[in-house]
Amino acid sequence: MDALTWSRSAGLVTLAARATLVLGAALLLAWSLRRTAAGTRHLLWTATFAFLLALPIATAWLPAWELPLLPAEAREAATAGAGTPARVVVMPAERVSRSAAGATAPRTVVVPDTPEWTDDTRAAGPLTGPLSGPLPVALLLWALGSAAAMASVTIGTLRFRSIVRSAEPIEHPVWLRQVARLRVRLGIDADVRLLESDAVETPMTGGWRRPVVVLPRSARAWTPERRQVVLLHEMIHVRRHDALRQLLGQAALALYWFHPLTWVASRLAAMSREQACDEAVLELGTRPSEYAGHLLALAEGMHAAPALVSLPMVQPSQLERRIMAILAPRRPRASAVVTAVVLFLLGGLGLSAAVARPVPATPSPFVAASGPTTAADVASVGLGADTGSGISSSAYRTAPGTARTAVASAAASTAGVADRVSLVVPGRAAQEAPTCRAEGLHGNFDGTLSIHEDGDRTRYEQVGWANGDRIIQRYVDDLRLCMRTHGDVVMTDDRTDVRAVGRGGWLVLESEEAGLQRLVITEEAGGIRYAWSVDGHERAFDDDARAWRDGMFRVLQAYWDATRLRGQESTLRGRISSRRGHISSLQGRISSHRGHISSLNGRISSLRGHVSSLQGKISSLNGHVSSLNGRISSYRGHISSLRSAMGATANPDTRARLEDEVGEYEARIRGVENEIDEFDLDSRVADVRAEIDAFDLEGQVRRVEQEIADYDLDGKVRALEQEIADYDLDGKVRALEQEIEDLDADRRAEEIERGAAPDLAALRRLIDRL
């Protein structure tokens, strides 16, 4: 692409860099706040998503603060493709460098085969936004990804609205009175609708303008304690406006879908939101153990549900961390000071990210890439300034490719003599020197690893593939033998010599005991290059070096073959374990099916138990009133006794005292009668009977029994038992055991290692002589 198109498309990169600053700061703050109240962390993530959404607008309206943070390759990309090859030109000695004494030494100068630098490149100016000029491919991909993310949010919203439309309103007075009390207690002004639906398995809240709480149909069987906990949790979501905050986070995720830190932030925000709600429930007096028990019961038997734009009370992926936080002995308290400091820090960083505008740094056209040079060995040629060698930057920018080679050579000629100098234009990173030593597992590894502790030293023996490289490292006493191949390296059929090396490929051989012998095999024009060194000193690749190479190949290939045989046996034994594990998995599925039916039968028992509990409640209410009536009967019995005593005495004082006692008992009777009237037994019994009728025990039992019948437990069990029988585990295990016996890996591996012993002895003698 040309310079102007590139600069316009770079706006997306700039936006990503700003988002990285905001998200990185938020993640660091969240980590530092991990032991504080979850509400503070959730407020941090809400502010973070708000800053991310405001970044594009703030960038357009706020003044820019240009920072030379982008690499110089960005400006080079305006005129040269990322994959432009470099040409290696070996100049005559008299044209490359000359020492103070007049001696000369050849140097290698690498310059890119790219179009010329022109002043038009600079005319493109600083990075511009992504909204002007032709639509680049990167912007198109971003737009498609954002559209897909917003479509997902829209689908989730429509699904939730569909559930709300098909749900039935809960009109039972017990539920409605409880919701009304919680609205007053939590200070919620909005009208909250309470619905029930077969389409949800867990309570959930949604609707940022018109809040709604949707409960599963099983809520009818909940105890009053669970009903209180669930409604309290959902109403706290409404009070905190969590539905709107969730929508804010989803919008930020849709805008920055390409950024991995946005996904991390979204998951952490969801976790902190639920933990903040849990903390609020506990602060209002709910016992932690009771609350945790209700959450676990609600999570039991949940299945994967379609994505909805709502706030489910229970999500299995979050449950373990929530339960640990709920049952923690000490719960953090929210601090207004901490919250203010966090928002101040995040606001400052967000503002800095909005006004900062990264621009490419002024590049230096040459970078030393290899060779025993020092800083003085490479001439500095800066763009926009003349160098000490008298070569101007414009001379390099406007010169054709061949002329640039001469310019680079002249620049290098001002330095002292060096064995070799390689110069590359920025953007052509110098390749790291090939290495063989293997110290543990780094990245992807497929093979065998053995770790041996020897005093204060740890020895790693590896045979396999590390990040795509073939590697073998073995120790024989104190002698370390190692080989590593990278890229396209073609070996002979017996793998004891190198036939060809592809571009960028290499093979390294090392032996190390008292000293280090090292051979690096790479490709060069017309053949293979051998770089042979002993204790870091380069040597000619002579007959001794060839004999060492051949011995290393033979010994290491023997170790490779022996390890491969043992690995094949391990693989076969692993397949036996896998076969047995498959049968165990099928048997576990049978147990799972039976457990599911037991759970359904348990639900029937629970439903009937709930109705029995309600009927017992009626008996308890009647018993309470009967107890009060019994107290009245007892008081009347006392009065009868007192009146009999009054008739039997003629003493006026005694009669007066007995009349006072009669009056006291009559007052007590009136008090109990008032208590009976206030208790309103008929109304209470009517409420409980209405709850029993609304519960519809027989209907719910029929539905569960139908679910049991539809599940077809016997059919599922028969199918799995037939699959187990058809699998023929014993036959498969016998076949694999026979294959292991035929492989005879241990004996063959030992024979291979014994056969390599003479080559190893010869190699050690040669190493001692080098």
C-alpha positions in Angstrom: 0.0 0.0 0.0 1.1 3.6 -0.4 2.1 5.9 2.4 -1.2 7.7 2.6 -3.3 4.5 2.7 -1.0 3.0 5.3 -1.2 6.1 7.6 -5.0 6.1 7.4 -5.3 2.4 8.3 -2.9 2.8 11.2 -5.6 4.6 13.2 -6.9 1.1 14.3 -3.5 0.2 15.6 -3.4 3.5 17.5 -6.8 2.8 19.0 -5.6 -0.7 20.0 -2.5 0.8 21.7 -4.7 3.2 23.7 -7.0 0.5 24.7 -4.1 -1.6 25.8 -3.0 1.2 28.1 -6.4 1.5 29.7 -7.0 -2.3 30.0 -3.5 -2.9 31.3 -4.0 -0.2 34.0 -7.4 -1.6 34.9 -6.0 -5.2 35.2 -3.2 -3.9 37.4 -5.6 -2.0 39.7 -8.0 -5.0 39.8 -5.1 -7.2 40.9 -4.1 -4.7 43.6 -7.8 -4.6 44.8 -8.3 -8.4 44.8 -8.7 -8.4 48.6 -11.1 -5.4 48.7 -14.9 -5.3 48.3 -16.1 -6.8 45.0 -18.3 -3.7 44.5 -15.2 -1.6 44.2 -13.8 -3.9 41.5 -17.1 -3.9 39.6 -17.2 -0.1 39.6 -13.6 -0.2 38.3 -14.6 -2.4 35.4 -17.7 -0.3 34.7 -15.5 2.8 34.5 -13.0 1.0 32.3 -15.7 0.0 29.7 -17.0 3.6 29.8 -13.5 4.9 29.0 -13.0 2.4 26.2 -16.3 3.5 24.6 -15.3 7.1 25.0 -11.8 6.7 23.5 -12.7 7.1 19.8 -14.8 10.2 20.5 -12.3 11.7 23.0 -9.5 11.1 20.5 -11.3 13.1 17.8 -12.1 16.1 20.1 -9.2 16.4 22.5 -5.8 17.9 21.5 -3.2 15.4 20.4 0.0 14.7 22.3 2.4 13.0 19.8 4.7 10.4 21.3 7.4 8.6 19.2 6.4 5.2 20.4 5.8 3.2 17.3 8.9 1.4 15.8 10.6 2.9 12.8 9.5 -0.1 10.7 6.0 1.4 10.6 7.3 4.3 8.4 9.4 1.9 6.3 6.2 -0.2 5.7 4.8 2.8 3.8 7.3 2.1 1.0 8.4 -1.5 1.4 6.4 -4.7 1.9 6.9 -6.6 5.1 8.3 -9.5 3.2 10.8 -7.6 1.0 14.0 -9.6 0.7 17.4 -8.2 1.4 20.5 -8.5 -0.9 23.9 -9.5 0.5 26.7 -7.7 -1.3 30.3 -8.5 -0.5 32.3 -5.5 -1.4 36.0 -5.4 -2.3 38.2 -4.7 0.7 39.4 -1.3 -0.6 35.8 -0.1 -0.9 34.6 -1.4 2.5 37.0 -0.5 5.3 40.5 0.5 5.8 42.3 0.5 9.1 44.6 3.3 10.4 47.5 1.2 9.3 46.2 0.8 5.8 45.2 -2.9 6.2 42.0 -4.0 4.7 39.4 -6.6 5.7 36.2 -7.7 3.8 32.9 -6.8 5.2 29.4 -8.0 4.4 26.8 -5.3 3.9 23.1 -6.2 3.7 20.8 -3.6 2.2 17.1 -4.1 1.3 15.9 -4.5 -2.2 13.2 -1.9 -1.7 11.9 1.2 -3.5 13.6 4.4 -2.9 12.8 6.6 0.1 11.4 9.9 -1.1 10.2 13.0 0.6 6.6 12.0 -0.3 6.9 9.4 2.4 7.3 12.2 5.0 4.4 14.1 3.4 2.0 11.5 4.7 2.4 13.2 8.1 1.4 11.7 11.5 -1.0 8.8 11.9 -4.6 9.7 11.0 -7.8 8.1 12.1 -9.4 5.1 10.4 -12.5 7.0 9.2 -11.0 8.8 6.2 -9.8 7.7 2.8 -10.1 4.2 1.3 -11.3 1.4 3.6 -8.3 -0.8 4.4 -8.6 -4.5 4.9 -7.9 -4.3 8.7 -10.7 -1.8 9.2 -13.0 -4.0 7.2 -12.2 -7.0 9.4 -12.7 -5.0 12.5 -16.1 -3.8 11.3 -17.2 -7.3 10.4 -16.1 -8.6 13.8 -17.9 -5.7 15.6 -21.0 -6.3 13.6 -20.9 -10.0 14.5 -20.5 -9.2 18.2 -23.4 -6.7 18.1 -25.5 -9.3 16.3 -24.8 -11.7 19.1 -25.9 -9.2 21.7 -29.0 -8.4 19.7 -29.9 -12.1 19.4 -29.4 -12.6 23.2 -31.6 -9.6 23.9 -34.3 -10.9 21.6 -34.2 -14.3 23.2 -34.6 -12.8 26.7 -37.5 -10.7 25.4 -39.1 -13.8 24.0 -38.9 -15.5 27.3 -40.4 -12.5 29.1 -43.3 -12.3 26.6 -44.1 -16.0 27.0 -43.6 -16.0 30.8 -46.6 -15.9 33.2 -46.8 -13.2 35.9 -46.6 -14.4 39.5 -49.7 -13.1 41.3 -49.5 -15.1 44.5 -49.9 -12.6 47.4 -47.0 -14.1 49.3 -44.6 -13.4 46.5 -46.0 -9.9 45.8 -45.9 -8.8 49.4 -42.3 -10.0 49.7 -41.2 -8.0 46.6 -43.0 -4.9 47.9 -41.2 -5.2 51.2 -37.8 -5.5 49.5 -38.4 -2.5 47.2 -39.0 -0.4 50.3 -36.1 -1.9 52.2 -33.6 -1.4 49.3 -35.0 2.0 48.2 -36.0 0.9 44.7 -38.3 3.3 42.9 -38.8 1.3 39.7 -41.7 -1.1 39.3 -40.2 -4.6 39.1 -42.2 -7.3 37.3 -42.1 -10.9 38.7 -42.5 -13.7 36.2 -42.2 -17.5 36.0 -41.2 -19.5 32.9 -40.4 -23.1 31.9 -37.7 -21.7 29.6 -35.2 -20.8 32.4 -33.5 -23.0 34.9 -32.1 -20.3 37.3 -33.5 -17.0 38.5 -32.4 -14.1 36.3 -32.8 -10.3 36.1 -33.0 -8.2 32.9 -34.2 -5.0 31.5 -32.3 -1.8 32.2 -35.3 0.4 31.6 -38.1 -1.8 32.8 -36.5 -4.3 35.2 -38.0 -7.8 35.3 -37.2 -10.9 37.4 -37.8 -14.3 35.8 -38.0 -17.4 38.0 -38.1 -21.0 37.0 -41.3 -22.9 37.3 -39.7 -24.9 40.2 -39.9 -21.8 42.3 -43.3 -22.8 43.4 -41.7 -25.5 45.5 -39.2 -23.2 47.2 -39.1 -22.8 50.9 -39.7 -19.3 52.3 -36.0 -19.0 53.1 -35.0 -19.7 49.5 -37.6 -17.4 48.2 -36.3 -14.6 50.4 -32.7 -15.1 49.3 -33.4 -15.3 45.6 -35.6 -12.2 45.6 -33.1 -10.3 47.7 -30.3 -11.2 45.2 -32.3 -10.2 42.2 -33.5 -7.0 43.7 -30.0 -6.0 44.6 -29.1 -6.4 40.9 -32.0 -4.0 40.1 -30.8 -1.5 42.7 -27.2 -1.5 41.4 -28.4 -1.1 37.7 -26.4 -4.1 36.8 -28.3 -4.7 33.6 -27.2 -1.3 32.2 -23.6 -2.0 33.4 -23.7 -5.3 31.6 -24.8 -3.7 28.4 -22.0 -1.2 28.7 -19.5 -4.0 29.0 -21.0 -5.8 26.0 -20.8 -2.7 23.9 -17.1 -2.3 24.7 -16.5 -6.0 23.9 -18.1 -5.5 20.6 -16.0 -2.5 19.8 -12.7 -4.1 20.9 -13.5 -7.7 20.1 -10.0 -8.1 18.6 -8.2 -7.3 21.8 -7.6 -10.3 24.1 -7.5 -8.1 27.3 -11.1 -7.0 26.6 -12.3 -10.6 26.9 -10.3 -11.0 30.1 -11.8 -7.8 31.5 -15.3 -9.0 30.6 -14.9 -12.2 32.5 -13.5 -10.5 35.5 -16.3 -7.9 35.5 -19.0 -10.6 35.4 -17.3 -12.4 38.4 -17.0 -9.1 40.4 -20.6 -8.2 39.6 -22.0 -11.5 41.1 -19.5 -11.3 44.1 -20.6 -7.7 44.8 -24.3 -8.9 44.8 -23.4 -11.8 47.1 -21.6 -9.4 49.5 -24.7 -7.2 49.6 -27.0 -10.2 50.4 -24.7 -11.2 53.3 -24.6 -7.6 54.6 -28.4 -7.7 54.9 -28.2 -10.5 57.4 -28.2 -13.8 55.4 -26.1 -16.5 57.0 -23.2 -17.4 54.6 -23.6 -21.2 55.0 -27.4 -20.9 54.3 -26.8 -18.7 51.2 -24.1 -21.0 49.8 -26.4 -23.9 50.3 -29.2 -22.2 48.3 -26.7 -21.4 45.4 -25.5 -25.0 45.3 -29.1 -26.3 45.2 -30.0 -23.9 42.4 -27.0 -25.0 40.4 -27.8 -28.7 40.7 -28.9 -30.2 37.5 -28.4 -27.1 35.4 -27.8 -27.6 31.7 -26.1 -25.4 29.1 -28.5 -22.6 28.1 -28.5 -20.3 25.1 -26.8 -16.9 25.5 -29.2 -14.3 27.0 -28.7 -10.7 27.7 -29.6 -11.1 31.4 -28.1 -11.6 34.8 -28.5 -15.3 35.8 -28.2 -15.9 39.6 -26.1 -19.0 39.1 -23.5 -19.8 36.5 -21.6 -23.1 37.1 -18.3 -21.6 35.8 -18.3 -18.9 38.5 -19.9 -21.0 41.3 -16.7 -22.3 43.0 -15.1 -18.9 43.4 -18.3 -17.4 44.6 -18.8 -20.1 47.3 -15.2 -19.6 48.5 -15.8 -15.9 48.8 -19.1 -16.3 50.6 -17.7 -18.8 53.1 -14.5 -16.7 53.7 -14.1 -16.0 57.5 -13.5 -12.3 56.8 -15.4 -10.3 54.2 -14.0 -7.0 52.9 -15.8 -3.7 53.4 -16.3 -1.1 50.8 -14.2 2.1 51.2 -15.2 5.4 49.7 -11.6 6.6 49.8 -10.2 3.5 48.0 -13.0 3.8 45.4 -12.2 7.5 44.8 -8.5 6.9 44.4 -9.0 4.0 42.0 -11.4 6.1 39.8 -9.0 9.0 39.9 -6.0 6.9 38.7 -8.1 5.2 36.0 -9.5 8.5 34.9 -6.0 10.0 34.6 -4.7 7.1 32.6 -7.8 7.1 30.4 -7.3 10.8 29.6 -3.7 10.2 28.9 -4.6 7.4 26.5 -7.1 9.6 24.7 -4.7 12.5 24.1 -1.6 10.4 23.4 -0.9 9.8 19.7 1.9 7.3 19.0 3.9 8.2 15.9 6.9 6.3 14.3 10.3 7.2 15.7 12.8 8.6 13.3 14.6 5.5 12.0 18.3 4.8 11.7 18.8 3.1 8.3 21.5 0.6 9.5 21.7 -1.7 12.5 24.6 -4.0 13.2 23.3 -7.6 12.9 26.3 -9.9 13.4 30.0 -10.2 13.6 32.5 -9.3 16.4 32.0 -5.6 16.0 31.6 -2.8 18.5 29.5 0.3 18.4 32.3 2.1 16.6 32.4 -0.5 13.9 29.1 0.6 12.4 28.7 4.1 10.9 25.7 6.1 11.9 23.7 7.3 9.0 20.6 9.3 10.2 17.7 10.5 8.2 17.6 14.2 8.1 21.2 14.8 9.2 24.6 14.3 7.6 26.9 11.8 9.2 30.5 12.2 10.3 31.5 10.3 7.2 30.1 13.1 5.0 27.3 11.0 3.6 23.9 12.8 3.7 20.6 11.1 4.4 19.2 12.4 1.2 22.0 10.6 -0.7 20.8 7.3 0.8 17.0 8.0 0.4 17.2 8.9 -3.3 19.9 6.6 -4.5 18.9 3.4 -6.4 19.5 0.0 -4.9 23.1 -0.4 -6.2 24.1 3.1 -5.3 22.8 2.5 -1.7 25.3 -0.4 -1.4 28.1 2.0 -2.1 26.7 4.5 0.4 26.5 1.8 3.1 30.0 0.7 2.3 31.3 4.2 2.5 29.6 4.7 5.8 31.1 1.5 7.2 34.5 2.5 6.0 34.8 5.1 8.7 34.9 2.3 11.3 37.9 0.2 12.4 38.8 -3.2 10.9 36.5 -6.1 11.9 36.3 -9.7 10.9 32.8 -9.2 9.7 30.1 -6.6 9.7 26.5 -7.3 8.6 24.2 -4.3 8.2 20.4 -4.4 7.8 17.7 -1.8 7.4 15.4 -1.7 10.5 12.6 -4.1 10.1 14.9 -7.0 9.3 15.5 -8.4 12.8 18.8 -10.2 13.2 18.3 -13.9 13.5 19.1 -15.3 16.9 22.1 -17.6 17.0 21.1 -21.3 16.9 21.2 -23.0 20.2 21.1 -26.6 21.3 21.1 -26.8 25.1 17.8 -27.9 26.4 16.9 -26.9 30.0 13.4 -28.1 30.8 10.1 -27.5 29.0 9.7 -24.2 27.3 6.7 -23.7 25.0 5.3 -26.8 23.2 7.1 -30.1 23.8 6.1 -33.5 22.6 8.4 -36.3 23.6 10.3 -37.7 26.6 11.8 -35.6 29.4 13.9 -36.9 32.3 15.2 -34.7 35.1 18.2 -35.8 37.2 19.4 -34.0 40.3 23.2 -34.2 40.7 24.2 -32.2 43.8 23.4 -28.6 43.0 23.1 -29.3 39.3 20.0 -30.3 37.4 20.4 -32.4 34.2 17.6 -32.4 31.6 17.5 -35.2 29.1 15.0 -34.6 26.3 14.1 -36.6 23.1 11.3 -35.3 21.0 10.0 -32.1 19.4 10.3 -28.7 21.1 8.3 -25.8 19.4 8.6 -27.7 16.1 12.4 -28.3 16.4 13.6 -31.9 16.6 15.8 -32.2 19.7 17.8 -34.9 21.5 19.9 -34.2 24.6 21.5 -37.1 26.6 24.1 -37.3 29.3 26.7 -40.1 29.5 28.3 -39.6 32.9 29.4 -36.0 32.7 29.4 -35.8 28.9 26.4 -33.9 27.4 25.5 -34.8 23.8 22.9 -32.7 22.0 21.4 -32.2 18.6 18.7 -29.8 17.4 17.2 -29.2 14.0 15.2 -26.1 13.1 13.2 -25.6 9.9 13.8 -27.6 6.7 16.7 -29.9 7.3 16.8 -32.9 5.0 18.7 -35.9 6.5 19.9 -39.0 4.7 17.7 -42.1 5.0 19.8 -43.5 8.0 19.8 -40.0 9.6 23.5 -40.0 9.9 24.3 -37.0 7.6 22.7 -33.8 6.3 21.6 -33.9 2.6 20.2 -30.3 2.4 19.2 -27.3 4.5 16.3 -25.1 3.6 16.3 -21.3 3.9 16.2 -20.3 7.5 16.9 -23.8 8.7 19.8 -25.1 10.8 21.2 -28.0 12.7 23.3 -27.8 15.8 25.5 -30.5 17.3 27.1 -30.0 20.7 29.3 -32.2 23.0 30.3 -30.8 26.4 32.3 -32.1 29.3 35.6 -30.4 30.1 35.1 -28.3 27.0 32.5 -27.5 24.4 32.5 -28.7 20.8 29.9 -27.2 18.6 28.9 -27.5 14.9 26.3 -25.3 13.2 25.1 -26.5 9.8 23.2 -23.9 7.7 22.5 -23.3 4.0 24.5 -21.0 1.9 24.6 -20.2 -1.8 25.3 -23.4 -3.7 25.6 -25.8 -0.7 25.8 -26.4 3.0 27.9 -24.3 5.4 29.6 -25.9 8.4 30.6 -23.5 11.3 32.9 -25.6 13.6 34.1 -24.3 17.0 35.9 -25.7 20.1 35.5 -23.8 23.4 34.1 -20.8 21.5 37.1 -20.6 19.0 36.3 -21.1 15.4 38.3 -23.8 13.6 38.5 -25.1 10.1 36.1 -28.0 9.4 38.8 -30.6 9.0 39.0 -34.4 9.1 38.7 -34.4 13.0 35.6 -32.3 12.8 34.1 -34.6 10.2 34.9 -37.6 12.3 33.3 -35.9 15.4 30.2 -35.0 13.3 29.8 -38.6 12.0 30.2 -40.0 15.5 27.7 -37.6 17.0 25.1 -38.5 14.4 25.6 -42.2 14.9 25.4 -42.1 18.7 22.5 -39.6 18.9 20.6 -41.4 16.2 21.0 -44.6 18.3 19.6 -42.9 21.3 16.8 -41.5 19.3 15.8 -44.9 17.9 16.0 -46.5 21.4 13.8 -43.8 22.9 11.4 -44.1 20.0 11.0 -47.8 20.6 10.3 -47.2 24.3 7.9 -44.4 23.4 6.0 -46.7 21.1 5.5 -49.2 24.0 4.4 -46.4 26.2 1.9 -45.3 23.5 0.5 -48.8 23.3 0.1 -49.0 27.1 -1.6 -45.7 27.0 -4.0 -47.0 24.4 -4.9 -49.8 26.7 -5.6 -47.3 29.5 -7.6 -45.3 27.0 -9.7 -48.3 26.0 -10.4 -49.1 29.7 -11.2 -45.5 30.4 -13.7 -45.5 27.5 -15.6 -48.4 29.1 -15.4 -46.6 32.5 -16.9 -43.6 30.8 -19.8 -45.6 29.4 -20.4 -47.2 32.8 -20.3 -43.7 34.3 -23.0 -42.6 31.8 -25.2 -45.4 33.0 -24.7 -44.3 36.6 -25.4 -40.7 35.5 -28.7 -41.7 33.8 -29.8 -43.6 36.8 -28.8 -40.7 39.0 -30.9 -38.4 36.9 -34.0 -40.6 37.4 -33.3 -40.8 41.1 -33.1 -37.0 41.1 -36.5 -36.8 39.4 -38.0 -39.2 41.9 -36.5 -37.0 44.6 -38.2 -34.0 43.1 -41.5 -35.8 43.4 -40.8 -36.6 47.1 -39.8 -33.0 47.6 -43.0 -31.7 46.0 -45.1 -34.0 48.2 -43.0 -33.0 51.2 -43.6 -29.4 50.5 -47.4 -29.9 50.4 -47.1 -32.0 53.6 -45.2 -29.1 55.2 -48.0 -26.6 54.2 -50.6 -29.0 55.6 -48.6 -29.3 58.7 -48.5 -25.5 58.9 -52.3 -25.5 58.9 -52.3 -28.0 61.7 -49.8 -25.8 63.6 -52.0 -22.8 63.2 -55.1 -24.7 64.4 -53.0 -26.1 67.3 -51.9 -22.6 68.3 -55.5 -21.4 68.5 -56.5 -24.6 70.3 -53.7 -23.8 72.8 -55.1 -20.4 73.3 -58.6 -21.8 73.8 -57.2 -24.2 76.3 -55.8 -21.3 78.3 -59.3 -19.7 78.3 -60.8 -23.0 79.6 -58.1 -23.1 82.3 -58.9 -19.6 83.4 -62.6 -20.3 83.5 -61.9 -23.4 85.7 -60.0 -21.1 88.1 -63.0 -18.7 88.2 -65.4 -21.6 89.0 -63.2 -22.6 91.9 -63.0 -19.1 93.2 -66.8 -18.6 93.0 -67.3 -21.9 94.9 -64.9 -20.6 97.6 -66.8 -17.3 97.7 -70.1 -19.2 98.4 -68.4 -21.1 101.2 -67.1 -18.2 103.2 -68.9 -15.4 105.2 -65.8 -13.3 105.7 -66.2 -10.0 103.8 -62.4 -9.5 103.4 -62.0 -13.0 102.0 -64.9 -12.6 99.6 -63.5 -9.2 98.4 -60.0 -10.8 97.8 -61.6 -13.7 95.9 -63.7 -11.3 93.7 -60.4 -9.5 92.8 -58.9 -12.7 91.7 -62.0 -13.5 89.6 -61.6 -10.1 87.9 -58.0 -10.8 87.1 -58.8 -14.1 85.4 -61.7 -12.5 83.5 -59.2 -9.9 82.2 -56.8 -12.6 81.1 -59.6 -14.4 79.3 -60.4 -11.1 77.4 -56.7 -10.7 76.5 -56.5 -14.3 75.1 -59.7 -13.8 73.2 -58.3 -10.6 71.6 -55.1 -12.5 70.7 -57.3 -15.2 69.0 -59.1 -12.5 67.1 -55.9 -10.8 66.0 -54.3 -14.1 65.0 -57.1 -14.4 62.4 -56.9 -18.2 62.1 -59.4 -18.4 59.2 -57.4 -15.9 57.0 -54.1 -17.6 57.7 -55.5 -21.1 57.0 -57.1 -19.7 53.8 -53.7 -18.3 52.6 -52.0 -21.6 53.2 -54.8 -23.5 51.4 -54.5 -21.0 48.5 -50.8 -21.7 48.4 -51.5 -25.4 48.3 -54.0 -25.0 45.5 -51.6 -22.8 43.5 -48.8 -25.3 44.0 -50.8 -27.8 42.0 -49.1 -30.9 43.5 -50.8 -33.4 41.3 -50.1 -31.4 38.2 -46.4 -31.1 39.1 -46.1 -34.8 40.0 -47.7 -35.8 36.7 -45.2 -33.6 34.8 -42.2 -35.1 36.6 -43.6 -38.6 36.1 -44.0 -37.9 32.4 -40.5 -36.6 32.3 -39.3 -39.9 33.8 -41.3 -41.9 31.3 -40.0 -39.8 28.4 -36.5 -40.2 29.6 -36.6 -43.9 28.9 -34.0 -45.0 31.4 -34.2 -48.7 30.5 -33.7 -47.9 26.8 -30.7 -45.7 27.5 -29.1 -48.3 29.8 -29.7 -51.1 27.3 -28.1 -49.1 24.5 -25.0 -48.3 26.7 -24.7 -51.9 27.9 -24.9 -53.1 24.2 -22.2 -50.5 23.3 -20.0 -51.9 26.1 -20.6 -55.5 24.9 -19.9 -54.5 21.2 -16.7 -52.7 22.1 -15.0 -56.0 23.1 -12.6 -54.5 25.6 -10.9 -57.8 26.4 -10.3 -58.4 22.8 -8.8 -55.0 22.2 -6.6 -55.2 25.3 -5.3 -58.6 24.2 -4.5 -57.3 20.8 -2.5 -54.4 22.2 -0.7 -56.6 24.7 0.3 -58.9 21.8 1.5 -55.8 19.9 3.6 -54.8 22.9 5.1 -58.3 23.2 5.9 -58.3 19.5 7.5 -54.9 19.7 9.9 -56.1 22.4 10.9 -52.5 23.0 13.2 -53.0 26.0 15.4 -55.7 24.5 15.7 -54.0 21.1 16.4 -50.6 22.7 19.1 -52.2 24.9 20.6 -53.8 21.8 20.7 -50.5 20.0 22.4 -48.7 22.9 24.9 -51.6 23.2 25.6 -51.4 19.5 26.3 -47.6 19.9 28.8 -48.2 22.7 31.9 -48.5 20.3 30.9 -45.4 18.5 30.5 -43.6 21.9 33.9 -44.8 23.0 35.5 -43.6 19.8 33.7 -40.3 20.1 35.0 -39.7 23.6 38.5 -40.4 22.5 38.2 -37.9 19.7 36.7 -35.3 22.1 39.6 -35.8 24.5 42.0 -35.1 21.6 40.3 -31.9 20.3 
